[in-house]
Amino acid sequence: MKRPSLYMLKGFAYYMDFVVYPLVVAGLSAAYLMKDFDGRPLRWLATVIVGAAVWTLVKYIIHRFILHHVMFIREMHDQHHRSPKELIDTPIWLSLSFMLAGVLLPSWWLLSLVRRRGSPVGMTLGYLIYGLMHHAMHHWRIRHGT
């Protein structure tokens, strides 16, 4: 019998990103609509799109400089590549801490009100969509010719 990886998450923990991050997106969007809505939703939507685009750069930087060079994280990432079907992912406490410290708080301090409401929504959506696509590539079997 194959021994489970040290880095393998239990099913519930693995899927937490798909529960928590939609709630974060909904909460940030609701905060904008209920508290800071300025009558210009397209302006907010544009900052959401920019935030999603920025996520692709952030993801590249994380992958290039953290996942391949930081000791514990590099080992987890290598194990993920050796066993792509295992439920190996960033634990929710770590990814959520990064999103709060690396996205939400800097947005709040550095950007204007509209951008600080829209860009974190976009970055969080970018992370969520990336996570869904990454999961699908490793775990879903898509039949060709059907």
N, C-alpha and C positions, 0 to 999 in steps of 0.2 A: 504494500500500500504506500502511495506517495505521501511523504510528510509535508504538511502545509508550510508555506513560507512564513518566516518570522514577521514579514511585512504584510501578510494577507489580513484584510479586514473581514469582520463578520458581515454577513449580508446586509443587515440593517445599517451598520456603520458605513458600508460602501455606498449605499444608496441615499444617504443623508443629503448630499449635495443637491439631489434632484427634488428634495423637499424644502430645504432651507433656502436655497438661492431664489426659487420662484417667490417665496415669501418676502425675501429682501427686496426683490424687484417690485413686488406689489406694494410693500410698505413705503419704499422711497417714492414710488409713483403717486401713491395716495397722499403722502405728505406734501408733495408738490401741488397736487390738485386741490387739496383741502386748505392748505395754509398759504402757499406762495403763488397760486395761479395768477398770471398777469394778463390773461386774455390773449396770449400769443403761444398757443400750443405748438405751432410749427417751429418756433425758436427752441423750445424745450426739446422737441423731437430731433432737431438737428444736433443738439448737444448729446443726445442719447446715441445717435449714429456715430458722432465723433468719438464718444467714449468706447463704443464697440470696436471702432477701428484702432483706437489706441491700445485696446486689449491685445490685439494681434502682436504689436510691438512688445508689450509687456510679457506676453507668453513666450515670445522668442528669447527675450533676455533671461527670463526665469529658466527656460529649458537649456539655453546655451551656457549660462554662468552659474546656475545653482544646481540644477538636476545632474549635471555632469562633473561638478567640482566640489560641492559641499559633502563632507564625508558620509553622514548617516543618510542624507537624501540621495546621494549618488548610489549608495548600495541598494536602497529601495527602488530607485529608477532602473538600475541594472537588473534587479530581480524581476521587475515588471517586463523588461524586454526578453528575459530568459523564459518567463512563464506568462505570456500575455493573456491567457484565459483566466488566470487567478484574479481574485478581487483585490488587487493591489492599487491603491490610490492614496492621494494625500488625505489624511484624516481631517474630518470636518473642523475640529478645533484648530488645526494648523491653517487650513485654507481660509476659514472665517477670520482668524486673527490677522492673517495677511491682508485680506480684503478690508478689514476695519482700519488697520494701521497703515496700509500702503495705498488705499484707494479712498475710503470714505473720509477719514480725518484730513488728509492733505487736500482733498476737494473742498471740504468745509472751510479750511483755513485760507487756501490760496485762490479760490475762484469766486466769481460773482454768484449771486443767489441762483440764477437760472442754470448756469453751468454746473454749480455744485449739486444741483438736484438732478440734472440730466446725465452728466458724464458718469457718475457712479452707477446709475441704472444701466447705461450702455456697457460699461466695463463688466458689470455683474452679468448682464445678458450674454456678453461675449464669452465669459468664463463658463456659463451654463451651457451655451450652445456648443462650445468646444468640448465640454465634458460629455454631452450627449453624443456628439459625433465620435469621440474617442471610444466611448463605451460601445457604440454600435459597431465600430470597426473591429473591436476585439471580441465581441460576444454575440453578435447577430450573424446568422448565416443567411445570406441573400442568394437565392437561387437565380441562376441565369436562364433566360429563355422561357420564363413563365409569364 
